[in-house]
Amino acid sequence: MIAESIRKLENFGLKADAYVIIINPEVQELYLIKNGAVLKTYPVSTSRVGIGTVSNSHRTPWGTHRIKEKIGGNAKPLTAFKGREPI
């Protein structure tokens, strides 16, 4: 699965040295990719109600997403956010 996902990255016109994240919900893992190679693997937790794109379904959305903005860069580990503000 991961090799196929890495191959598909060619279709996105990314810079050669761009960092990419791929998540495999079947095995609950996140892969940090650069230059077509897996640099690191992390455990993740996706929604317990599964994968899906229906609004307000509480499912983890599938598909290709771009990270638009980073929030919480100075937050302590395990800080929770609501409305982009720490709670």
PyMOL Python script that loads the backbone (N, CA, C, O; Angstrom):
from pymol import cmd

cmd.read_pdbstr("""\
ATOM      1  N   MET A   1       0.822  -1.187   0.000  1.00  0.00           N
ATOM      2  CA  MET A   1       0.000   0.000   0.000  1.00  0.00           C
ATOM      3  C   MET A   1       0.865   1.249   0.000  1.00  0.00           C
ATOM      4  O   MET A   1       0.614   2.167  -0.780  1.00  0.00           O
ATOM      5  N   ILE A   2       1.880   1.306   0.857  1.00  0.00           N
ATOM      6  CA  ILE A   2       2.696   2.510   0.964  1.00  0.00           C
ATOM      7  C   ILE A   2       3.475   2.764  -0.323  1.00  0.00           C
ATOM      8  O   ILE A   2       3.612   3.915  -0.739  1.00  0.00           O
ATOM      9  N   ALA A   3       3.981   1.728  -0.952  1.00  0.00           N
ATOM     10  CA  ALA A   3       4.733   1.905  -2.200  1.00  0.00           C
ATOM     11  C   ALA A   3       3.831   2.487  -3.287  1.00  0.00           C
ATOM     12  O   ALA A   3       4.259   3.358  -4.044  1.00  0.00           O
ATOM     13  N   GLU A   4       2.600   2.019  -3.369  1.00  0.00           N
ATOM     14  CA  GLU A   4       1.661   2.542  -4.359  1.00  0.00           C
ATOM     15  C   GLU A   4       1.331   4.006  -4.063  1.00  0.00           C
ATOM     16  O   GLU A   4       1.243   4.819  -4.984  1.00  0.00           O
ATOM     17  N   SER A   5       1.148   4.345  -2.793  1.00  0.00           N
ATOM     18  CA  SER A   5       0.857   5.728  -2.421  1.00  0.00           C
ATOM     19  C   SER A   5       2.029   6.647  -2.756  1.00  0.00           C
ATOM     20  O   SER A   5       1.820   7.765  -3.228  1.00  0.00           O
ATOM     21  N   ILE A   6       3.248   6.193  -2.519  1.00  0.00           N
ATOM     22  CA  ILE A   6       4.434   6.986  -2.851  1.00  0.00           C
ATOM     23  C   ILE A   6       4.506   7.206  -4.358  1.00  0.00           C
ATOM     24  O   ILE A   6       4.819   8.306  -4.813  1.00  0.00           O
ATOM     25  N   ARG A   7       4.219   6.168  -5.127  1.00  0.00           N
ATOM     26  CA  ARG A   7       4.245   6.285  -6.583  1.00  0.00           C
ATOM     27  C   ARG A   7       3.234   7.325  -7.064  1.00  0.00           C
ATOM     28  O   ARG A   7       3.529   8.079  -7.991  1.00  0.00           O
ATOM     29  N   LYS A   8       2.062   7.379  -6.460  1.00  0.00           N
ATOM     30  CA  LYS A   8       1.015   8.322  -6.859  1.00  0.00           C
ATOM     31  C   LYS A   8       1.392   9.772  -6.561  1.00  0.00           C
ATOM     32  O   LYS A   8       0.793  10.689  -7.123  1.00  0.00           O
ATOM     33  N   LEU A   9       2.366   9.993  -5.693  1.00  0.00           N
ATOM     34  CA  LEU A   9       2.777  11.357  -5.369  1.00  0.00           C
ATOM     35  C   LEU A   9       3.285  12.105  -6.592  1.00  0.00           C
ATOM     36  O   LEU A   9       3.246  13.335  -6.628  1.00  0.00           O
ATOM     37  N   GLU A  10       3.758  11.375  -7.591  1.00  0.00           N
ATOM     38  CA  GLU A  10       4.260  11.999  -8.818  1.00  0.00           C
ATOM     39  C   GLU A  10       3.182  12.842  -9.493  1.00  0.00           C
ATOM     40  O   GLU A  10       3.499  13.789 -10.212  1.00  0.00           O
ATOM     41  N   ASN A  11       1.915  12.509  -9.268  1.00  0.00           N
ATOM     42  CA  ASN A  11       0.802  13.200  -9.915  1.00  0.00           C
ATOM     43  C   ASN A  11       0.487  14.562  -9.291  1.00  0.00           C
ATOM     44  O   ASN A  11      -0.357  15.292  -9.811  1.00  0.00           O
ATOM     45  N   PHE A  12       1.151  14.915  -8.186  1.00  0.00           N
ATOM     46  CA  PHE A  12       0.787  16.118  -7.458  1.00  0.00           C
ATOM     47  C   PHE A  12       1.713  17.293  -7.703  1.00  0.00           C
ATOM     48  O   PHE A  12       1.500  18.363  -7.132  1.00  0.00           O
ATOM     49  N   GLY A  13       2.726  17.134  -8.528  1.00  0.00           N
ATOM     50  CA  GLY A  13       3.616  18.242  -8.852  1.00  0.00           C
ATOM     51  C   GLY A  13       4.339  18.814  -7.655  1.00  0.00           C
ATOM     52  O   GLY A  13       4.558  20.023  -7.584  1.00  0.00           O
ATOM     53  N   LEU A  14       4.712  17.970  -6.719  1.00  0.00           N
ATOM     54  CA  LEU A  14       5.422  18.426  -5.527  1.00  0.00           C
ATOM     55  C   LEU A  14       6.871  18.733  -5.846  1.00  0.00           C
ATOM     56  O   LEU A  14       7.441  18.174  -6.782  1.00  0.00           O
ATOM     57  N   LYS A  15       7.463  19.622  -5.067  1.00  0.00           N
ATOM     58  CA  LYS A  15       8.893  19.860  -5.192  1.00  0.00           C
ATOM     59  C   LYS A  15       9.615  18.577  -4.812  1.00  0.00           C
ATOM     60  O   LYS A  15       9.139  17.819  -3.967  1.00  0.00           O
ATOM     61  N   ALA A  16      10.751  18.334  -5.430  1.00  0.00           N
ATOM     62  CA  ALA A  16      11.487  17.085  -5.201  1.00  0.00           C
ATOM     63  C   ALA A  16      11.840  16.892  -3.727  1.00  0.00           C
ATOM     64  O   ALA A  16      11.855  15.765  -3.232  1.00  0.00           O
ATOM     65  N   ASP A  17      12.124  17.987  -3.032  1.00  0.00           N
ATOM     66  CA  ASP A  17      12.545  17.843  -1.634  1.00  0.00           C
ATOM     67  C   ASP A  17      11.400  18.101  -0.642  1.00  0.00           C
ATOM     68  O   ASP A  17      11.653  18.340   0.538  1.00  0.00           O
ATOM     69  N   ALA A  18      10.150  18.053  -1.110  1.00  0.00           N
ATOM     70  CA  ALA A  18       9.002  18.295  -0.234  1.00  0.00           C
ATOM     71  C   ALA A  18       8.804  17.134   0.733  1.00  0.00           C
ATOM     72  O   ALA A  18       9.003  15.971   0.384  1.00  0.00           O
ATOM     73  N   TYR A  19       8.411  17.472   1.944  1.00  0.00           N
ATOM     74  CA  TYR A  19       8.017  16.452   2.913  1.00  0.00           C
ATOM     75  C   TYR A  19       6.557  16.107   2.660  1.00  0.00           C
ATOM     76  O   TYR A  19       5.752  16.990   2.364  1.00  0.00           O
ATOM     77  N   VAL A  20       6.213  14.832   2.772  1.00  0.00           N
ATOM     78  CA  VAL A  20       4.855  14.352   2.540  1.00  0.00           C
ATOM     79  C   VAL A  20       4.490  13.419   3.680  1.00  0.00           C
ATOM     80  O   VAL A  20       5.331  12.680   4.192  1.00  0.00           O
ATOM     81  N   ILE A  21       3.223  13.463   4.070  1.00  0.00           N
ATOM     82  CA  ILE A  21       2.704  12.545   5.090  1.00  0.00           C
ATOM     83  C   ILE A  21       1.678  11.643   4.426  1.00  0.00           C
ATOM     84  O   ILE A  21       0.787  12.118   3.722  1.00  0.00           O
ATOM     85  N   ILE A  22       1.803  10.355   4.649  1.00  0.00           N
ATOM     86  CA  ILE A  22       0.815   9.378   4.187  1.00  0.00           C
ATOM     87  C   ILE A  22       0.348   8.618   5.418  1.00  0.00           C
ATOM     88  O   ILE A  22       1.160   8.172   6.228  1.00  0.00           O
ATOM     89  N   ILE A  23      -0.959   8.475   5.551  1.00  0.00           N
ATOM     90  CA  ILE A  23      -1.525   7.737   6.682  1.00  0.00           C
ATOM     91  C   ILE A  23      -2.209   6.491   6.158  1.00  0.00           C
ATOM     92  O   ILE A  23      -2.998   6.551   5.215  1.00  0.00           O
ATOM     93  N   ASN A  24      -1.902   5.367   6.775  1.00  0.00           N
ATOM     94  CA  ASN A  24      -2.553   4.102   6.442  1.00  0.00           C
ATOM     95  C   ASN A  24      -3.458   3.726   7.614  1.00  0.00           C
ATOM     96  O   ASN A  24      -2.978   3.204   8.620  1.00  0.00           O
ATOM     97  N   PRO A  25      -4.779   3.987   7.495  1.00  0.00           N
ATOM     98  CA  PRO A  25      -5.677   3.690   8.607  1.00  0.00           C
ATOM     99  C   PRO A  25      -5.832   2.204   8.888  1.00  0.00           C
ATOM    100  O   PRO A  25      -6.217   1.827   9.995  1.00  0.00           O
ATOM    101  N   GLU A  26      -5.541   1.355   7.916  1.00  0.00           N
ATOM    102  CA  GLU A  26      -5.670  -0.089   8.128  1.00  0.00           C
ATOM    103  C   GLU A  26      -4.697  -0.582   9.189  1.00  0.00           C
ATOM    104  O   GLU A  26      -5.006  -1.509   9.938  1.00  0.00           O
ATOM    105  N   VAL A  27      -3.522   0.037   9.252  1.00  0.00           N
ATOM    106  CA  VAL A  27      -2.519  -0.376  10.240  1.00  0.00           C
ATOM    107  C   VAL A  27      -2.234   0.728  11.253  1.00  0.00           C
ATOM    108  O   VAL A  27      -1.349   0.591  12.098  1.00  0.00           O
ATOM    109  N   GLN A  28      -3.004   1.845  11.162  1.00  0.00           N
ATOM    110  CA  GLN A  28      -2.881   2.962  12.097  1.00  0.00           C
ATOM    111  C   GLN A  28      -1.447   3.496  12.157  1.00  0.00           C
ATOM    112  O   GLN A  28      -0.864   3.632  13.232  1.00  0.00           O
ATOM    113  N   GLU A  29      -0.891   3.796  10.970  1.00  0.00           N
ATOM    114  CA  GLU A  29       0.466   4.319  10.893  1.00  0.00           C
ATOM    115  C   GLU A  29       0.522   5.551   9.999  1.00  0.00           C
ATOM    116  O   GLU A  29      -0.218   5.665   9.022  1.00  0.00           O
ATOM    117  N   LEU A  30       1.424   6.477  10.356  1.00  0.00           N
ATOM    118  CA  LEU A  30       1.721   7.663   9.571  1.00  0.00           C
ATOM    119  C   LEU A  30       3.141   7.520   9.073  1.00  0.00           C
ATOM    120  O   LEU A  30       4.030   7.127   9.827  1.00  0.00           O
ATOM    121  N   TYR A  31       3.362   7.837   7.804  1.00  0.00           N
ATOM    122  CA  TYR A  31       4.686   7.739   7.197  1.00  0.00           C
ATOM    123  C   TYR A  31       5.137   9.133   6.776  1.00  0.00           C
ATOM    124  O   TYR A  31       4.406   9.842   6.083  1.00  0.00           O
ATOM    125  N   LEU A  32       6.322   9.522   7.187  1.00  0.00           N
ATOM    126  CA  LEU A  32       6.923  10.768   6.751  1.00  0.00           C
ATOM    127  C   LEU A  32       7.808  10.433   5.563  1.00  0.00           C
ATOM    128  O   LEU A  32       8.730   9.625   5.669  1.00  0.00           O
ATOM    129  N   ILE A  33       7.516  11.068   4.424  1.00  0.00           N
ATOM    130  CA  ILE A  33       8.167  10.746   3.152  1.00  0.00           C
ATOM    131  C   ILE A  33       8.938  11.964   2.650  1.00  0.00           C
ATOM    132  O   ILE A  33       8.478  13.098   2.790  1.00  0.00           O
ATOM    133  N   LYS A  34      10.099  11.729   2.074  1.00  0.00           N
ATOM    134  CA  LYS A  34      10.837  12.764   1.359  1.00  0.00           C
ATOM    135  C   LYS A  34      11.620  12.087   0.252  1.00  0.00           C
ATOM    136  O   LYS A  34      12.252  11.052   0.464  1.00  0.00           O
ATOM    137  N   ASN A  35      11.571  12.682  -0.937  1.00  0.00           N
ATOM    138  CA  ASN A  35      12.265  12.119  -2.101  1.00  0.00           C
ATOM    139  C   ASN A  35      11.887  10.660  -2.349  1.00  0.00           C
ATOM    140  O   ASN A  35      12.729   9.861  -2.758  1.00  0.00           O
ATOM    141  N   GLY A  36      10.620  10.310  -2.103  1.00  0.00           N
ATOM    142  CA  GLY A  36      10.132   8.966  -2.372  1.00  0.00           C
ATOM    143  C   GLY A  36      10.553   7.908  -1.371  1.00  0.00           C
ATOM    144  O   GLY A  36      10.328   6.719  -1.598  1.00  0.00           O
ATOM    145  N   ALA A  37      11.166   8.322  -0.255  1.00  0.00           N
ATOM    146  CA  ALA A  37      11.615   7.361   0.749  1.00  0.00           C
ATOM    147  C   ALA A  37      10.924   7.631   2.086  1.00  0.00           C
ATOM    148  O   ALA A  37      10.684   8.781   2.451  1.00  0.00           O
ATOM    149  N   VAL A  38      10.610   6.561   2.806  1.00  0.00           N
ATOM    150  CA  VAL A  38      10.028   6.692   4.142  1.00  0.00           C
ATOM    151  C   VAL A  38      11.149   7.052   5.110  1.00  0.00           C
ATOM    152  O   VAL A  38      12.087   6.279   5.306  1.00  0.00           O
ATOM    153  N   LEU A  39      11.041   8.238   5.715  1.00  0.00           N
ATOM    154  CA  LEU A  39      12.036   8.677   6.679  1.00  0.00           C
ATOM    155  C   LEU A  39      11.731   8.186   8.082  1.00  0.00           C
ATOM    156  O   LEU A  39      12.635   7.842   8.844  1.00  0.00           O
ATOM    157  N   LYS A  40      10.438   8.158   8.415  1.00  0.00           N
ATOM    158  CA  LYS A  40      10.041   7.781   9.764  1.00  0.00           C
ATOM    159  C   LYS A  40       8.610   7.268   9.733  1.00  0.00           C
ATOM    160  O   LYS A  40       7.816   7.675   8.885  1.00  0.00           O
ATOM    161  N   THR A  41       8.284   6.380  10.654  1.00  0.00           N
ATOM    162  CA  THR A  41       6.933   5.846  10.802  1.00  0.00           C
ATOM    163  C   THR A  41       6.465   6.135  12.221  1.00  0.00           C
ATOM    164  O   THR A  41       7.211   5.948  13.183  1.00  0.00           O
ATOM    165  N   TYR A  42       5.213   6.597  12.344  1.00  0.00           N
ATOM    166  CA  TYR A  42       4.643   6.916  13.646  1.00  0.00           C
ATOM    167  C   TYR A  42       3.306   6.207  13.809  1.00  0.00           C
ATOM    168  O   TYR A  42       2.583   6.030  12.828  1.00  0.00           O
ATOM    169  N   PRO A  43       2.963   5.798  15.023  1.00  0.00           N
ATOM    170  CA  PRO A  43       1.617   5.271  15.264  1.00  0.00           C
ATOM    171  C   PRO A  43       0.627   6.431  15.295  1.00  0.00           C
ATOM    172  O   PRO A  43       0.952   7.508  15.794  1.00  0.00           O
ATOM    173  N   VAL A  44      -0.573   6.224  14.769  1.00  0.00           N
ATOM    174  CA  VAL A  44      -1.641   7.226  14.798  1.00  0.00           C
ATOM    175  C   VAL A  44      -2.937   6.555  15.208  1.00  0.00           C
ATOM    176  O   VAL A  44      -3.038   5.329  15.264  1.00  0.00           O
ATOM    177  N   SER A  45      -3.912   7.377  15.490  1.00  0.00           N
ATOM    178  CA  SER A  45      -5.239   6.870  15.812  1.00  0.00           C
ATOM    179  C   SER A  45      -6.250   7.609  14.951  1.00  0.00           C
ATOM    180  O   SER A  45      -6.416   8.822  15.079  1.00  0.00           O
ATOM    181  N   THR A  46      -6.923   6.877  14.077  1.00  0.00           N
ATOM    182  CA  THR A  46      -7.973   7.470  13.259  1.00  0.00           C
ATOM    183  C   THR A  46      -9.315   7.215  13.941  1.00  0.00           C
ATOM    184  O   THR A  46      -9.374   6.518  14.954  1.00  0.00           O
ATOM    185  N   SER A  47     -10.364   7.761  13.404  1.00  0.00           N
ATOM    186  CA  SER A  47     -11.679   7.682  14.032  1.00  0.00           C
ATOM    187  C   SER A  47     -12.129   6.240  14.269  1.00  0.00           C
ATOM    188  O   SER A  47     -11.926   5.362  13.430  1.00  0.00           O
ATOM    189  N   ARG A  48     -12.734   6.024  15.416  1.00  0.00           N
ATOM    190  CA  ARG A  48     -13.239   4.680  15.729  1.00  0.00           C
ATOM    191  C   ARG A  48     -14.456   4.316  14.897  1.00  0.00           C
ATOM    192  O   ARG A  48     -14.845   3.149  14.841  1.00  0.00           O
ATOM    193  N   VAL A  49     -15.075   5.332  14.234  1.00  0.00           N
ATOM    194  CA  VAL A  49     -16.233   5.046  13.376  1.00  0.00           C
ATOM    195  C   VAL A  49     -15.836   4.902  11.917  1.00  0.00           C
ATOM    196  O   VAL A  49     -16.694   4.804  11.039  1.00  0.00           O
ATOM    197  N   GLY A  50     -14.535   4.889  11.661  1.00  0.00           N
ATOM    198  CA  GLY A  50     -14.068   4.569  10.321  1.00  0.00           C
ATOM    199  C   GLY A  50     -13.662   5.763   9.478  1.00  0.00           C
ATOM    200  O   GLY A  50     -13.474   6.873   9.975  1.00  0.00           O
ATOM    201  N   ILE A  51     -13.535   5.500   8.188  1.00  0.00           N
ATOM    202  CA  ILE A  51     -13.081   6.468   7.200  1.00  0.00           C
ATOM    203  C   ILE A  51     -14.280   6.909   6.379  1.00  0.00           C
ATOM    204  O   ILE A  51     -15.131   6.089   6.033  1.00  0.00           O
ATOM    205  N   GLY A  52     -14.357   8.189   6.066  1.00  0.00           N
ATOM    206  CA  GLY A  52     -15.454   8.668   5.232  1.00  0.00           C
ATOM    207  C   GLY A  52     -15.400  10.167   5.050  1.00  0.00           C
ATOM    208  O   GLY A  52     -14.643  10.860   5.731  1.00  0.00           O
ATOM    209  N   THR A  53     -16.203  10.664   4.129  1.00  0.00           N
ATOM    210  CA  THR A  53     -16.166  12.088   3.810  1.00  0.00           C
ATOM    211  C   THR A  53     -17.494  12.797   4.045  1.00  0.00           C
ATOM    212  O   THR A  53     -17.663  13.936   3.609  1.00  0.00           O
ATOM    213  N   VAL A  54     -18.428  12.160   4.712  1.00  0.00           N
ATOM    214  CA  VAL A  54     -19.709  12.794   5.002  1.00  0.00           C
ATOM    215  C   VAL A  54     -19.520  13.800   6.128  1.00  0.00           C
ATOM    216  O   VAL A  54     -18.982  13.465   7.184  1.00  0.00           O
ATOM    217  N   SER A  55     -19.965  15.043   5.901  1.00  0.00           N
ATOM    218  CA  SER A  55     -19.822  16.097   6.898  1.00  0.00           C
ATOM    219  C   SER A  55     -20.502  15.712   8.209  1.00  0.00           C
ATOM    220  O   SER A  55     -21.603  15.161   8.208  1.00  0.00           O
ATOM    221  N   ASN A  56     -19.844  16.003   9.315  1.00  0.00           N
ATOM    222  CA  ASN A  56     -20.337  15.741  10.675  1.00  0.00           C
ATOM    223  C   ASN A  56     -20.526  14.261  10.994  1.00  0.00           C
ATOM    224  O   ASN A  56     -21.257  13.922  11.925  1.00  0.00           O
ATOM    225  N   SER A  57     -19.882  13.378  10.242  1.00  0.00           N
ATOM    226  CA  SER A  57     -20.004  11.942  10.495  1.00  0.00           C
ATOM    227  C   SER A  57     -19.006  11.462  11.547  1.00  0.00           C
ATOM    228  O   SER A  57     -19.097  10.328  12.015  1.00  0.00           O
ATOM    229  N   HIS A  58     -18.060  12.312  11.917  1.00  0.00           N
ATOM    230  CA  HIS A  58     -16.990  11.986  12.865  1.00  0.00           C
ATOM    231  C   HIS A  58     -16.050  10.915  12.325  1.00  0.00           C
ATOM    232  O   HIS A  58     -15.337  10.266  13.090  1.00  0.00           O
ATOM    233  N   ARG A  59     -16.050  10.733  11.020  1.00  0.00           N
ATOM    234  CA  ARG A  59     -15.133   9.792  10.388  1.00  0.00           C
ATOM    235  C   ARG A  59     -13.870  10.539   9.968  1.00  0.00           C
ATOM    236  O   ARG A  59     -13.894  11.751   9.758  1.00  0.00           O
ATOM    237  N   THR A  60     -12.781   9.811   9.851  1.00  0.00           N
ATOM    238  CA  THR A  60     -11.541  10.386   9.354  1.00  0.00           C
ATOM    239  C   THR A  60     -11.672  10.553   7.845  1.00  0.00           C
ATOM    240  O   THR A  60     -11.950   9.584   7.138  1.00  0.00           O
ATOM    241  N   PRO A  61     -11.475  11.784   7.340  1.00  0.00           N
ATOM    242  CA  PRO A  61     -11.627  11.977   5.896  1.00  0.00           C
ATOM    243  C   PRO A  61     -10.505  11.318   5.108  1.00  0.00           C
ATOM    244  O   PRO A  61      -9.339  11.379   5.500  1.00  0.00           O
ATOM    245  N   TRP A  62     -10.860  10.692   4.004  1.00  0.00           N
ATOM    246  CA  TRP A  62      -9.864  10.084   3.130  1.00  0.00           C
ATOM    247  C   TRP A  62      -9.541  11.082   2.032  1.00  0.00           C
ATOM    248  O   TRP A  62     -10.239  12.081   1.861  1.00  0.00           O
ATOM    249  N   GLY A  63      -8.509  10.811   1.312  1.00  0.00           N
ATOM    250  CA  GLY A  63      -8.173  11.656   0.180  1.00  0.00           C
ATOM    251  C   GLY A  63      -6.852  12.377   0.363  1.00  0.00           C
ATOM    252  O   GLY A  63      -6.093  12.103   1.293  1.00  0.00           O
ATOM    253  N   THR A  64      -6.598  13.300  -0.541  1.00  0.00           N
ATOM    254  CA  THR A  64      -5.361  14.065  -0.535  1.00  0.00           C
ATOM    255  C   THR A  64      -5.643  15.437   0.056  1.00  0.00           C
ATOM    256  O   THR A  64      -6.588  16.114  -0.349  1.00  0.00           O
ATOM    257  N   HIS A  65      -4.835  15.837   1.000  1.00  0.00           N
ATOM    258  CA  HIS A  65      -5.019  17.104   1.693  1.00  0.00           C
ATOM    259  C   HIS A  65      -3.688  17.840   1.762  1.00  0.00           C
ATOM    260  O   HIS A  65      -2.630  17.218   1.856  1.00  0.00           O
ATOM    261  N   ARG A  66      -3.746  19.151   1.714  1.00  0.00           N
ATOM    262  CA  ARG A  66      -2.553  19.969   1.908  1.00  0.00           C
ATOM    263  C   ARG A  66      -2.651  20.638   3.270  1.00  0.00           C
ATOM    264  O   ARG A  66      -3.726  21.068   3.688  1.00  0.00           O
ATOM    265  N   ILE A  67      -1.535  20.721   3.944  1.00  0.00           N
ATOM    266  CA  ILE A  67      -1.500  21.416   5.230  1.00  0.00           C
ATOM    267  C   ILE A  67      -1.393  22.901   4.926  1.00  0.00           C
ATOM    268  O   ILE A  67      -0.415  23.353   4.329  1.00  0.00           O
ATOM    269  N   LYS A  68      -2.390  23.650   5.335  1.00  0.00           N
ATOM    270  CA  LYS A  68      -2.440  25.071   5.035  1.00  0.00           C
ATOM    271  C   LYS A  68      -1.733  25.906   6.093  1.00  0.00           C
ATOM    272  O   LYS A  68      -1.066  26.891   5.775  1.00  0.00           O
ATOM    273  N   GLU A  69      -1.883  25.510   7.352  1.00  0.00           N
ATOM    274  CA  GLU A  69      -1.345  26.316   8.438  1.00  0.00           C
ATOM    275  C   GLU A  69      -1.017  25.419   9.625  1.00  0.00           C
ATOM    276  O   GLU A  69      -1.731  24.457   9.910  1.00  0.00           O
ATOM    277  N   LYS A  70       0.064  25.744  10.305  1.00  0.00           N
ATOM    278  CA  LYS A  70       0.437  25.021  11.509  1.00  0.00           C
ATOM    279  C   LYS A  70       0.025  25.852  12.709  1.00  0.00           C
ATOM    280  O   LYS A  70       0.325  27.043  12.786  1.00  0.00           O
ATOM    281  N   ILE A  71      -0.666  25.215  13.648  1.00  0.00           N
ATOM    282  CA  ILE A  71      -1.018  25.889  14.891  1.00  0.00           C
ATOM    283  C   ILE A  71      -0.406  25.125  16.055  1.00  0.00           C
ATOM    284  O   ILE A  71      -0.113  23.935  15.941  1.00  0.00           O
ATOM    285  N   GLY A  72      -0.218  25.798  17.147  1.00  0.00           N
ATOM    286  CA  GLY A  72       0.258  25.130  18.352  1.00  0.00           C
ATOM    287  C   GLY A  72       1.727  24.797  18.365  1.00  0.00           C
ATOM    288  O   GLY A  72       2.146  23.906  19.105  1.00  0.00           O
ATOM    289  N   GLY A  73       2.535  25.493  17.560  1.00  0.00           N
ATOM    290  CA  GLY A  73       3.954  25.196  17.492  1.00  0.00           C
ATOM    291  C   GLY A  73       4.688  25.313  18.822  1.00  0.00           C
ATOM    292  O   GLY A  73       5.680  24.620  19.048  1.00  0.00           O
ATOM    293  N   ASN A  74       4.207  26.181  19.698  1.00  0.00           N
ATOM    294  CA  ASN A  74       4.846  26.360  21.003  1.00  0.00           C
ATOM    295  C   ASN A  74       4.082  25.693  22.134  1.00  0.00           C
ATOM    296  O   ASN A  74       4.421  25.873  23.303  1.00  0.00           O
ATOM    297  N   ALA A  75       3.056  24.927  21.798  1.00  0.00           N
ATOM    298  CA  ALA A  75       2.242  24.271  22.822  1.00  0.00           C
ATOM    299  C   ALA A  75       2.989  23.097  23.438  1.00  0.00           C
ATOM    300  O   ALA A  75       3.831  22.464  22.800  1.00  0.00           O
ATOM    301  N   LYS A  76       2.658  22.825  24.688  1.00  0.00           N
ATOM    302  CA  LYS A  76       3.226  21.662  25.366  1.00  0.00           C
ATOM    303  C   LYS A  76       2.680  20.387  24.720  1.00  0.00           C
ATOM    304  O   LYS A  76       1.562  20.392  24.205  1.00  0.00           O
ATOM    305  N   PRO A  77       3.447  19.300  24.740  1.00  0.00           N
ATOM    306  CA  PRO A  77       2.948  18.032  24.191  1.00  0.00           C
ATOM    307  C   PRO A  77       1.603  17.649  24.827  1.00  0.00           C
ATOM    308  O   PRO A  77       1.373  17.899  26.010  1.00  0.00           O
ATOM    309  N   LEU A  78       0.736  17.048  24.035  1.00  0.00           N
ATOM    310  CA  LEU A  78      -0.594  16.567  24.418  1.00  0.00           C
ATOM    311  C   LEU A  78      -1.602  17.684  24.670  1.00  0.00           C
ATOM    312  O   LEU A  78      -2.682  17.422  25.199  1.00  0.00           O
ATOM    313  N   THR A  79      -1.276  18.921  24.305  1.00  0.00           N
ATOM    314  CA  THR A  79      -2.237  20.012  24.412  1.00  0.00           C
ATOM    315  C   THR A  79      -3.367  19.785  23.422  1.00  0.00           C
ATOM    316  O   THR A  79      -3.124  19.495  22.251  1.00  0.00           O
ATOM    317  N   ALA A  80      -4.611  19.919  23.896  1.00  0.00           N
ATOM    318  CA  ALA A  80      -5.781  19.783  23.020  1.00  0.00           C
ATOM    319  C   ALA A  80      -6.197  21.166  22.549  1.00  0.00           C
ATOM    320  O   ALA A  80      -6.011  22.157  23.256  1.00  0.00           O
ATOM    321  N   PHE A  81      -6.764  21.226  21.340  1.00  0.00           N
ATOM    322  CA  PHE A  81      -7.197  22.486  20.762  1.00  0.00           C
ATOM    323  C   PHE A  81      -8.672  22.418  20.401  1.00  0.00           C
ATOM    324  O   PHE A  81      -9.182  21.373  19.997  1.00  0.00           O
ATOM    325  N   LYS A  82      -9.338  23.536  20.551  1.00  0.00           N
ATOM    326  CA  LYS A  82     -10.723  23.682  20.099  1.00  0.00           C
ATOM    327  C   LYS A  82     -10.806  25.047  19.443  1.00  0.00           C
ATOM    328  O   LYS A  82     -10.456  26.057  20.052  1.00  0.00           O
ATOM    329  N   GLY A  83     -11.269  25.079  18.198  1.00  0.00           N
ATOM    330  CA  GLY A  83     -11.332  26.337  17.486  1.00  0.00           C
ATOM    331  C   GLY A  83      -9.964  26.991  17.353  1.00  0.00           C
ATOM    332  O   GLY A  83      -9.838  28.214  17.400  1.00  0.00           O
ATOM    333  N   ARG A  84      -8.941  26.158  17.187  1.00  0.00           N
ATOM    334  CA  ARG A  84      -7.540  26.602  17.012  1.00  0.00           C
ATOM    335  C   ARG A  84      -6.926  27.206  18.252  1.00  0.00           C
ATOM    336  O   ARG A  84      -5.826  27.756  18.193  1.00  0.00           O
ATOM    337  N   GLU A  85      -7.629  27.113  19.398  1.00  0.00           N
ATOM    338  CA  GLU A  85      -7.120  27.647  20.658  1.00  0.00           C
ATOM    339  C   GLU A  85      -6.904  26.502  21.639  1.00  0.00           C
ATOM    340  O   GLU A  85      -7.702  25.566  21.685  1.00  0.00           O
ATOM    341  N   PRO A  86      -5.816  26.571  22.437  1.00  0.00           N
ATOM    342  CA  PRO A  86      -5.568  25.514  23.422  1.00  0.00           C
ATOM    343  C   PRO A  86      -6.654  25.512  24.497  1.00  0.00           C
ATOM    344  O   PRO A  86      -7.119  26.565  24.933  1.00  0.00           O
ATOM    345  N   ILE A  87      -7.039  24.326  24.908  1.00  0.00           N
ATOM    346  CA  ILE A  87      -8.059  24.214  25.980  1.00  0.00           C
ATOM    347  C   ILE A  87      -7.491  23.417  27.143  1.00  0.00           C
ATOM    348  O   ILE A  87      -8.180  23.207  28.142  1.00  0.00           O
TER     349      ILE A  87
END
""", "prot")
cmd.dss("prot")
cmd.show_as("cartoon", "prot")
cmd.util.cbc("prot")
cmd.orient("prot")
